[in-house]
Amino acid sequence: MSRTGNSDRVMRLAAHSRDVTEGSLRAIIFDFNGVIADDEMTHLACFQEALREAGLALSKEDYYGTYLGMDERTCAAALLTRRDGSCDPTLHARIIERKAALFHNHTAAHQAALFPWVTGFVERAAGQYRLAIASGGKRDQIRSALAGRPIESAFELIISADDCAVGKPDPAIYERALRQFNATRPKPPLLRATECLVIEDSRAGIQAGLRAGMRVLALATTYPASELTDAHLVLPSLDGVDPAELAQRLF
């Protein structure tokens, strides 16, 4: 559920030291949860239950204030370290496996909802740009959410927590996406970071995209727009947005 209010439904172009070398838009890399899938609250509920069974607590306020955008491994390790002074690998693995099982059981009965404007935007973008997903979620969860949807085959790449040892705000997942784009089409001109647009909903995700040297569009689907101003552009959603107009505005 969105934490935004009417006052946050603004478009703003940030203008400070995040500028990158000019280039034209050639690829769009989407975060998944909170950008394509409207399932952040489901993930939180399952994670809270897995943590509770391990004797750990995670409030909604702490999740949104500190941990949203991190992958579950990083979040669980931080919580264990905060409580115990170190992260026990066996308990850590048990929490992650239990959370995945809880989420699987939920989505087996209820496929994750996509934001209503996602299909239109992705279909418009697919004819003009290379598309990828780079998410701290698990690959099977992403594929399950996309299964049978009109945009299931629109993404050239899906990079997940299964592919990266470190999560956002580290830029590794976006850097990996760029490398894989170029590995699949190695002929010049190779894709550059400055030709990629990242779409994110969290502060950690924004920082990951910026550190990778990419343009970042933030959607105020999870945080208020006022907390996302490190991005180059903040929008309430992608409803009615033309990808080509984004390219003109940001590149």
Secondary structure, DSSP 8 states (H G I E B T S, - for coil): -----GGG---EE--STT--------EEEE--BTTTB--HHHHHHHHHHHHHHTT----HHHIIIIITTS-HHHHHHHHHHHHHSS--HHHHHHHHHHHHHHHHHHHHHS---B-TTHHHHHHHHHTTSEEEEE-SS-HHHHHHHHTTSTTTT--SEEE-TTT-SS-TTSTHHHHHHHHHHHHHS-SSS---GGGEEEEESSHHHHHHHHHTT-EEEEETTSS-GGG-TTSSEEES--TT--HHHHHHHH-
